[in-house]
């Protein structure tokens, strides 16, 4: 019942969205990977922020505005998450190419 539990729940549909976008892509481009990761991150934020708002207002009975939830659960973490997303996209493309090129030679 922690206020941040929604973000953990959001990892499941977030990973599903990323996987669905990239599952049939053997030749990945950086824009496609970056877009998939951004959309997946958006799903995580959607679940996390919704749960955070509901938890604080209705379970813990600490009235907070949607703006406060955005500030506390989104804007503070956005720069770090954007940097990690960019790094993941930059690393994923060459790793995926190498994995598929090794798989095809065996």
Helices and strands as residue ranges (DSSP letters): H 5-22, H 30-54, I 55-59, H 66-70, I 71-75, H 76-105
